Amino acid sequence: MTHWIYKKYPHLFKKVKGIVEESITGIHRLHQLSKAGKLCVPAINVNDSVTKQKFDNLYCCRESILDSLKKTTDIMFGGKQVAICGYGEVGKGCSAALKAMGSVVYVTEIDPICALQACMDGFRLAKLGDVVRHVDMVITCTGNKNVVVREHMDLMKNGCVVCNMGRSNTEIDVNSLQTPELVWQHVRAQVDHIIWPDGKRIVLLAEGRVLNLSSSTVPIYVLSITATTQALALIELFNAPEGRYKQDVYLLPKKLGFGKQCKE
C-alpha cells in the first residue's frame, strides 16, 4: 500500500506522520526508498520486533507446522527423516516440533551463528545436496529464493514431501516443474503429486506457498500480539515529539514492543 501511494498519490504523505510495516517485502521497499533518499516519512519495522519474531515466527510455526502437515498428508512423524532449510526463528520452531515428535532432523544453514545454534540444539548440520536423496520431507524456512531447485527434486526419493514455511512462494522453484515430461496430479486442496517419467512422485504442498497460511490457522493469541505490536508502533509515531524520528526505517524499541504488553 505504501508503495502504491508513493507511486500514485505522493502528495498524501504530507498528511502522514509515519508508516508501520510488518511484511518482509514492504520493509525491503522502505529500506530501498530510504537509501535512495525518497522516504518521505518515518517508518517502523515491526516484523523484526521481539514479539513478532518470537511469538509469530518461532512459537506459532512450532505448532502450525505439525497441524499443516497432518491436515494435508496425515503423515506420521516418528522416525521420519526431515531436512529443514534455514535455522532462523521459523526454522527453529519447525525443527523443535519435528524433533519432539521423533523425527530425525537435518538442518541446512549458511549463517555460521545460526548453524552453531542448530548444532548446540542437537540437530545434524548438512548440505541439502548430501541428504536430499534419503529424507522423507524437505521444509524451507530461509526467506530466500530458489532454495530447493529442480536438481534437488530430481534426486528426491519416491513420496518425499516438499513444502515451504518461509517467505512467499519463492523458496521452492515450482516453475521448473512445469515441463512436459512431468505430470501434475491434483490430489486434494493444497496437495499435488508431481510424477516423473520413471513413476517416482514427490508430494508438493500448497504449490510452494507458505504452508501454515494455506493449510492451518494462526492462533488468535498470536494475531492479537502482532496487532497490538502494530498499534503500539502507530501510537509511538503519532505521539513522538518532532525530531525524534527522521525520514528513515526504525525498529520498534524493545521496551515498547515487549515491556508494555507484559504490564498490560
C-alpha positions in Angstrom: 0.0 0.0 0.0 2.8 2.4 0.9 4.5 1.7 -2.5 1.2 2.3 -4.3 0.5 5.6 -2.5 4.1 6.7 -3.2 3.7 6.0 -6.9 0.2 7.2 -7.4 -0.6 9.8 -4.7 2.7 11.1 -3.2 1.0 14.3 -2.0 -0.8 12.3 0.6 2.4 11.8 2.5 2.2 15.5 3.6 -0.6 14.4 6.0 1.0 11.2 7.1 3.0 11.1 10.4 4.6 7.7 9.8 4.4 4.2 8.5 4.1 0.8 10.3 5.2 -2.1 8.2 5.1 -5.9 9.0 5.6 -7.6 5.7 9.1 -8.5 4.6 8.7 -7.2 1.1 7.3 -4.0 2.3 10.2 -3.5 4.7 12.7 -4.1 1.9 11.0 -1.5 -0.2 11.1 1.0 2.6 14.8 0.4 3.0 15.3 1.0 -0.7 13.4 4.2 -0.5 15.4 5.3 2.5 18.7 4.6 0.8 17.6 6.5 -2.3 16.6 9.4 -0.1 13.0 9.1 -1.2 11.3 8.1 2.0 9.0 10.9 2.9 8.1 10.0 6.5 9.5 7.9 9.4 8.7 4.2 9.3 8.8 1.5 12.0 9.6 -2.1 11.1 7.6 -4.3 13.3 8.5 -7.6 11.5 11.8 -7.7 13.4 10.4 -6.7 16.7 10.9 -9.1 19.6 7.2 -10.0 19.9 6.8 -10.7 16.1 10.0 -12.8 15.9 9.4 -14.9 18.9 5.6 -15.4 19.0 4.7 -15.4 15.3 7.9 -16.8 13.7 9.0 -19.2 16.4 6.2 -20.3 18.7 3.4 -20.1 16.1 5.4 -22.0 13.5 6.4 -24.6 16.1 2.7 -25.5 16.4 1.4 -24.8 12.9 3.9 -26.9 11.0 2.6 -30.1 12.7 -1.0 -29.1 12.2 -0.4 -28.2 8.5 1.4 -31.5 7.7 -1.2 -33.6 9.4 -4.1 -31.8 7.6 -2.5 -32.2 4.2 -0.7 -35.5 4.3 -1.8 -37.3 7.6 1.8 -38.3 7.9 3.3 -40.0 10.9 6.3 -38.0 12.2 8.1 -40.6 14.3 11.2 -42.0 12.5 10.8 -39.7 9.5 14.0 -38.0 8.2 13.5 -34.3 7.6 15.6 -31.6 6.1 14.9 -28.2 7.4 16.4 -25.4 5.2 17.3 -22.5 7.4 17.6 -22.1 11.2 16.2 -18.7 11.8 13.2 -18.3 14.1 10.9 -20.2 11.7 13.4 -22.9 11.3 14.0 -23.2 15.0 10.3 -23.7 15.6 9.8 -26.3 12.9 12.9 -28.2 13.9 11.9 -28.3 17.6 8.4 -29.5 16.8 9.5 -32.3 14.5 12.3 -33.4 16.8 9.8 -33.6 19.7 7.6 -35.9 17.5 10.5 -38.3 17.0 11.7 -37.2 13.6 15.4 -37.3 12.6 16.1 -33.6 11.7 18.9 -32.3 9.5 19.4 -28.6 9.3 21.0 -26.7 6.4 22.2 -23.2 7.2 24.7 -20.8 5.6 24.9 -18.3 8.6 27.6 -19.5 10.9 25.9 -18.3 14.1 22.6 -20.0 13.2 24.5 -23.1 12.2 26.2 -23.2 15.6 22.9 -22.8 17.3 21.5 -25.7 15.4 24.5 -27.8 16.4 24.2 -26.8 20.0 20.5 -27.6 19.9 21.3 -31.2 18.9 20.5 -31.1 15.2 22.6 -32.6 12.4 24.1 -30.0 10.1 24.3 -31.0 6.4 24.2 -29.7 2.9 20.9 -30.2 1.2 22.6 -32.0 -1.7 24.1 -34.5 0.7 20.8 -35.6 2.3 18.1 -34.9 -0.3 18.3 -38.5 -1.7 17.1 -40.2 1.5 15.0 -37.7 3.5 11.2 -38.1 3.7 10.5 -34.3 4.0 12.1 -31.1 2.9 10.9 -27.9 4.5 12.2 -24.5 3.5 12.4 -21.8 6.2 15.0 -19.3 4.8 13.3 -16.3 3.5 15.4 -16.7 0.4 14.6 -17.8 -3.2 15.4 -21.0 -5.1 16.5 -22.9 -2.1 15.1 -26.1 -3.5 15.6 -26.3 -7.2 14.9 -28.9 -9.9 18.2 -30.6 -9.4 17.3 -31.3 -5.8 13.8 -32.6 -6.7 15.2 -34.9 -9.4 17.2 -36.6 -6.6 14.4 -36.9 -4.1 13.1 -40.4 -3.3 9.6 -41.5 -4.2 7.0 -40.0 -1.8 9.2 -37.2 -0.5 7.1 -34.3 0.9 8.2 -30.8 -0.1 6.8 -27.7 1.5 7.6 -24.1 2.4 7.3 -22.3 5.7 9.4 -19.3 4.7 8.8 -16.3 2.6 6.1 -16.1 -0.1 6.4 -18.7 -2.8 10.0 -18.1 -3.9 11.8 -20.8 -1.9 10.8 -23.8 -4.0 11.4 -23.5 -7.7 8.0 -24.6 -8.7 8.3 -23.2 -12.2 11.0 -25.7 -13.0 8.4 -28.5 -12.5 6.1 -27.1 -15.3 7.7 -29.2 -18.0 6.2 -31.6 -20.5 7.9 -34.7 -19.0 6.4 -34.2 -15.6 2.8 -35.0 -14.7 0.9 -33.0 -12.1 -1.8 -34.9 -10.3 -4.0 -32.8 -8.0 -4.9 -35.0 -5.1 -6.9 -32.5 -2.9 -6.8 -29.0 -1.7 -3.1 -27.9 -1.2 -1.8 -31.3 -2.2 -0.3 -32.1 -5.6 1.7 -35.1 -6.8 4.5 -34.4 -9.3 5.2 -37.6 -11.2 8.5 -38.3 -13.1 8.7 -40.5 -16.2 10.0 -43.4 -14.2 7.0 -43.3 -11.9 8.6 -41.5 -9.0 6.5 -38.9 -7.4 7.0 -36.1 -4.9 4.3 -34.5 -2.8 4.2 -30.8 -3.2 2.2 -28.9 -0.6 0.3 -25.6 -1.3 2.2 -25.2 -4.6 5.2 -23.9 -2.7 3.3 -21.1 -0.9 3.6 -20.6 2.8 2.2 -23.8 4.2 0.7 -22.7 7.5 -1.1 -19.8 5.9 -2.6 -22.1 3.3 -3.4 -25.2 5.4 -3.6 -24.3 9.0 -4.7 -21.5 11.3 -2.8 -18.8 13.2 -3.8 -18.8 16.9 -5.8 -15.8 18.0 -3.3 -15.2 20.7 -0.5 -14.7 18.1 -2.7 -12.5 16.0 -3.6 -10.3 19.0 0.1 -9.9 19.8 1.1 -8.8 16.3 -1.9 -6.5 16.0 -1.1 -4.9 19.4 2.6 -4.5 18.3 1.4 -2.6 15.2 -0.9 -0.5 17.3 1.9 0.4 19.8 4.1 1.4 16.9 1.4 3.7 15.4 0.9 5.3 18.8 4.6 5.8 19.2 4.8 7.6 15.8 1.8 9.7 16.4 2.8 10.9 19.9 6.6 11.2 19.2 7.9 14.8 19.6 9.1 16.5 16.4 12.7 15.4 15.6 12.7 12.1 17.4 12.2 10.1 14.1 13.7 11.3 10.9 12.8 10.0 7.4 14.2 6.6 7.9 13.3 3.0 8.9 13.4 2.2 12.6 13.0 -0.9 14.8 10.3 -0.8 17.5 12.1 -0.2 20.8 12.3 -3.4 22.8 10.8 -2.0 25.9 7.9 -0.7 23.9 7.3 -3.9 22.0 7.6 -6.2 25.0 7.5 -4.3 28.2 4.2 -2.6 27.7 2.4 -5.8 26.7 3.8 -7.6 29.8 2.4 -4.8 32.0 -1.0 -5.0 30.3 
